[in-house]
């Protein structure tokens, strides 16, 4: 019988040096299972030079055959494999030694379907460790706070749950923005998410293609509000999304729309800080870029 295998999915687009660093972190894992790394090139020419085969470790080069964008690319990688576990790594992140071994051991010990670790956020010369508490991955808390420390590059999930009750990555989300959070919400609905309480992924913050695509953010928030009833059961969760939408509108320079969105946010959640940040941007007291940079330095988003 062949040994159990873990499929690792890396979606990538035009970041060859960072990609090779990410692949090296995957292949260096000391877990006692075979690893197949599926590198999915999205809307760019695949690099066949990274393909690799050795006992227990392989790198396969794929092209995204589904919807253009991160969600389709991740699904292409998921469906290309058949390992009992599936893991994700962004092409600009790096796994620490022992990451997969710790997660496999915890999944076996707790019998859960999904596991994450903590992360080390690296931004503009700063590094901040962020490790989620297990209760933060419960559905109600996750909807209210998002929990950025539960990063997609730390996720390991059992394939039957991924292809079954949790489901694939949602390819209908505008621009694939927040597809990881959408997926984690669905995972939390299905069952408990285990947490290895150590920062075992180095996350390069601020290089995301999404961080300043404000119209995409607005569209994706509206899509998420329509999709997930959990946000409408908690005024704090709803206010957080309303506040993020107001901030994105202010960053777009749509000052009248932003002001209306700020008012809507405060009606739902009067203490929501993003409403006040959005108002300060709409009033041109500070730039959205400045506030975003300050948040990133602390390992947070807005």
N, C-alpha and C positions, 0 to 999 in steps of 0.2 A: 504494500500500500504506500502511496506517496504521502509525504508529510503535509500537514495543514499549511495553507498558503495565505499570505496577506497580500491583497492588491492595494497598491498605493497610487492614487490619482493626482497628477500634477498637471493642471491646465496652464498653458503659457502662451505668451504673445510678445515676440520681439524683445526678450530679455535674456540673451544667451549666457552671459557671464553669471548672472544671478541664478539662472536655471541650473547650470552645472554645479553651483554651490549647493543648491537644494537637493539635487540628485545625490551628491556625495554624502550628505547627511542621512539620506534614506539608506543607501547601500552600506553605511557604516554601522547600522543598528545590529546589536548583538542578540537579537531575539532568536529563539530556537525554532524558527519557522522559515519556510521559503518565502522570499519577497519578490513580487513582480511589480515593477514601477512602470505605470502606464503614463507616458508623457503625451499630452494631447495638445497639438498646435491649433490654435484658434485664429482663423483669418490671417494666417501667415504661412510662409513656406516651412515645412518640417525639416529639422536637422537630423538626417539619418546618421550622422557621425556620433551621436550620443548613445546609439543602440549598443546593448551590452548583454553578454550571456556568460555566466559562470555558475558553478554548482551552488544552488540555493539563492542566487541573486541574478536578476535580469532587468534590463531596461528596454521597453518596447515603445517605438515611436508611432504615434497615431495622428490622424487629422480629425477635427471635429466634424462629425457627419450629421449633427443635429442642428438645433437653432444656433445661429452665430451668437457668441457671447459666452461668459463664464459658466452659466447654468448648463447650456448645451454641451460645452466642452467637458464639464465634470460628468455629465450623464454618459457621454461617449466613452469616457474612461471606465466608469462603473460597469457599463454593459459589455465592455471588452474583456472583462475578467470573470473568474468564477471562484475566487478564493472565498473561504468562509468568513474572513474579515475584510473590511474595506477601510482604508485610511486616506486622508486628504492632506496635501501640503501645497501651499501657495508657492509660486515660483520664486518669490523673493524672501522666503522664510527658510529657517534651518532647524532641523531637529537636533536635540542634544543626545549624546550617547545614553542608552538605556531607556529612551522614551517608549518605544514599542514594547519592550519587555515588561516594563512597569504596568502598562495598560492591559496587556494580555493577562498578566497575573491577577489584576484587579477584576477584570471581566469574568475570569474563571472563578474567583473567590466570591463575587457578589451575584453572579448569575444575571447581570443586566445586559441589555442589548447595545448600549452606547456608553462611551467613556471619553472624557476630555482631560487635559492637564492644564497647569498654569502656563503662563508665557512670560518672556522678558521682552518688553517693548523697547525698541531702539529707534530714536528719533533725533536727528540733528545733533549727534554727539552725546545724547542723554540715554540712559538705560534705566527702566523701571520694571521691577517684578510685579506681576499681577496674577494672583491665584484665586480662583473662585471657590467659595464655600459650597458644599453639596446642596444646602437649602436654596442657594441662589439659582440653581438649575431647575427648581420647581416651576411649573407653568405660570402661576400667578406672579411670582417674583420676577421671572424672566420677562414677562410682558411689561411689567412696570419699569424695570431697570435695564433691560437688554443684556447686561453683563458682558461687556466687551472682552473680559478675560477668558471667556469660553470661545476661543478662536477656532475657526474651521481647520486651521493647520494642526490642531491638536486632536481632532475628532477621529475616533476609531469606532466602527459600527458593525454589527453582525449583518451579513448579507441578507439572510431571510427577513430581518426586520426592515432593512433598507428597501428591499424590493416588495415588501409586504405592507404592514400597517403604517410605517413612517412615509415611505414613498421616495421617489427620486427627487432631484432638485427641480424646483418649479421654473420652467422655461418661459412662462408667461409674464413674469415680473419685469416691468420696464427696465431695460438696460442691465438686467440681472442684479440690480442694486439691492443689497440686503438679502440675497438668496440664501446666505448662510444662516441668518437670523430666522428667516421663514422656516428653514429646514429644522433648526434647533427647536423652535416652538412646536413643530409637529412631533419631534422626537420626545419632547417633554410631555406632550399629551398622551403618548403611547406608554411611557414608563419612566422609571427613575434613571437619571443620567449619573454614572459614576464619575468621580473626580480623583485623579492622582494629584495630591496637594504639593506639587513641586513645579517650578517653571522649567519646562522641558522643551520649549520651542522659542527660538529667537525670531521675533516678528519685526520686520522692517516697516515702521509706521510712516504714513505720509506719502508713500510712493504709490498708493492705490490709484487706479484710474478713476475711482468714484469720488474721492474725497472732496472734489470741487465741481462736480457735475451737477449743479444745483437744480436744473430743470428735471433731470432724471430722478433726482432725489424726491422732488415734489411728486412726480408721477408715481414713483414706487411707493411712497407713503400712502397716497390715496388708494392704490391697489391693495396694500396691506390692510388698510382700514376696512375695505369692502370684504376682504377674505376672512379675517380672523375676528370671531365674535368675542374672544377673550379681552380685546382692547376696550370694548364697549361695556364690559362688566366692571371696570375699575376706572374712576375718573382720573387717577394719577397716571395710569397707563395711557389713557386717551389723551390726557394733557401733554404727556411727553411727546407723543407723535404730532399732536397739533403744534407744539412748540418747535419741533424740528422742522415742520413744514413752514411755519412762520419765519424761522431763521433762514431757510433756503430761499424763500420769496424775497426777503430783505437783501440777501446776498446777490440775488438776480437784479436788484435795483427796482423791483416792482413794489414801490413804497406804499401805495394805496392798498394793494392786495395784502402786503405784509402787515399793515396796521389792522386791517380787518381780521387777519389770522391771529394777531396778538390778542385782540379783544375776544375772539372765540376761545382761544386757549385759556385766558384768565377767567372766563365764565365757567369753564369746566374745572380748572385747577389753578386757583388764584396764586399759589406759591410756586408754580412751575418756573424754574429759572430761565429756561430757554425763551420764554415769552419776553422776559426783560432784556435778554441778550439780543433777541430779534428787534425789539424796539430801539435799542441803542444803535444797531446797524441801520435800521430804517431812518432814524433821525440823524445819521451820519456823525454820530459821536465817536464811533470806532469802526474799523473795517472788519468784515467777516473773516478775512484772511488772518488778521491779527489775533482774533479770538480763537480761530481754529488752530493756529500755531501754538498758542498758550495751552490749549487743551491737549494737543499732541505731546507737548513736553512733559505732561503729567501722566501720559499713557491713557488718555481718554479721547473720546470724540465729543461731538455736540448733538 
